[in-house]
């Protein structure tokens, strides 16, 4: 599949949020760090302002570019997991985009890995 329309991306983001009740936020970010599509789960409050969210996504794209430097010696990055006091942050690299999700922090690591694997399957074409 060459390109996904806005509607398809919205459906993908919703699919990701529906994977687990502890999901908070899901976004698809382009290589420049622009948010292509994002949804905050109903009933969850955003821990960052809109401006902070956009700035964070720009940094996600920059870090992806920086990590590529080590692909040859260490292999490609599969995902990045940051555990914070208030939230778990996951970044998953697809062919052309980056998926950024947040989850409630008290989730067992095994459950987080299962979510990552499911997201990798549903985002394989983007």
C-alpha positions as CSV (number, residue, x, y, z in Angstrom):
1,X,0.0,0.0,0.0
2,X,1.5,3.3,-1.1
3,X,-0.3,5.9,1.0
4,X,-2.9,6.0,3.7
5,X,-5.6,8.6,3.7
6,X,-6.4,10.7,6.7
7,X,-9.5,8.6,7.4
8,X,-7.4,5.4,7.5
9,X,-4.8,7.0,9.9
10,X,-7.7,8.0,12.2
11,X,-9.0,4.4,12.1
12,X,-5.5,3.1,12.9
13,X,-5.0,5.5,15.8
14,X,-8.4,4.5,17.2
15,X,-7.5,0.8,16.8
16,X,-4.4,1.4,18.8
17,X,-6.3,3.1,21.6
18,X,-8.8,0.2,21.7
19,X,-6.0,-2.4,22.3
20,X,-6.1,-1.9,26.1
21,X,-8.1,0.1,28.7
22,X,-4.8,1.6,30.0
23,X,-3.9,3.3,26.7
24,X,-4.0,7.1,27.1
25,X,-2.9,8.6,23.8
26,X,-1.8,7.5,20.3
27,X,-0.3,9.5,17.5
28,X,1.2,8.9,14.1
29,X,4.1,11.3,13.4
30,X,5.8,12.0,10.0
31,X,9.6,12.0,9.6
32,X,9.7,15.8,10.2
33,X,7.9,15.4,13.5
34,X,4.5,16.7,12.4
35,X,1.5,15.0,13.9
36,X,-0.4,13.3,11.1
37,X,-3.1,11.9,13.4
38,X,-3.6,11.8,17.1
39,X,-6.3,10.9,19.7
40,X,-6.4,11.3,23.4
41,X,-8.6,8.5,24.9
42,X,-11.9,9.7,26.2
43,X,-11.9,10.4,29.9
44,X,-8.1,10.9,30.0
45,X,-6.5,14.2,30.6
46,X,-3.5,15.3,28.6
47,X,-0.4,15.7,30.7
48,X,1.1,18.1,28.2
49,X,-0.3,21.2,26.5
50,X,-0.9,21.2,22.7
51,X,2.3,23.2,22.2
52,X,4.3,20.8,24.4
53,X,2.8,17.8,22.5
54,X,3.9,19.3,19.2
55,X,7.4,20.1,20.5
56,X,7.7,16.5,21.9
57,X,6.7,15.0,18.6
58,X,9.4,17.1,16.8
59,X,12.0,15.7,19.3
60,X,10.7,12.2,18.7
61,X,11.6,12.6,15.0
62,X,15.0,14.1,15.8
63,X,15.8,11.3,18.1
64,X,14.8,8.8,15.4
65,X,17.2,10.5,12.9
66,X,20.0,10.4,15.6
67,X,19.5,6.7,16.4
68,X,19.8,5.8,12.7
69,X,23.5,6.5,13.0
70,X,23.9,3.3,15.0
71,X,21.7,1.1,12.8
72,X,24.7,-0.4,10.9
73,X,26.6,-1.5,14.1
74,X,23.7,-2.2,16.5
75,X,20.7,-3.0,14.2
76,X,17.5,-1.0,13.6
77,X,15.6,0.3,16.6
78,X,12.4,-1.8,17.2
79,X,10.8,0.5,19.8
80,X,11.7,2.9,22.6
81,X,10.2,2.7,26.1
82,X,10.4,5.5,28.6
83,X,8.9,4.9,32.0
84,X,8.0,8.1,33.9
85,X,6.3,8.6,37.2
86,X,3.0,9.7,35.6
87,X,3.0,7.9,32.3
88,X,4.7,5.2,30.1
89,X,5.8,6.5,26.7
90,X,6.4,4.1,23.8
91,X,7.8,5.0,20.4
92,X,7.5,2.5,17.6
93,X,9.2,3.0,14.2
94,X,7.3,2.1,11.0
95,X,8.7,2.3,7.5
96,X,7.7,5.9,6.9
97,X,6.3,7.2,10.1
98,X,6.7,7.0,13.9
99,X,4.0,5.8,16.3
100,X,3.9,7.4,19.7
101,X,1.7,6.1,22.4
102,X,1.3,6.7,26.1
103,X,-0.1,4.3,28.7
104,X,-0.8,4.2,32.4
105,X,2.5,3.6,34.2
106,X,1.4,0.7,36.5
107,X,1.1,-1.8,33.6
108,X,3.2,-5.0,33.6
109,X,6.0,-5.0,31.0
110,X,4.7,-8.2,29.4
111,X,1.4,-6.4,28.7
112,X,3.3,-3.4,27.2
113,X,5.3,-5.8,24.9
114,X,2.1,-7.4,23.7
115,X,0.7,-4.0,22.8
116,X,3.8,-3.0,21.0
117,X,3.7,-6.2,18.9
118,X,0.0,-5.6,18.1
119,X,0.8,-2.0,17.0
120,X,3.6,-3.2,14.8
121,X,1.2,-5.6,13.1
122,X,-1.5,-3.0,12.5
123,X,0.9,-0.2,11.3
124,X,3.1,-2.4,9.1
125,X,2.0,-0.5,5.9
126,X,2.5,3.1,7.1
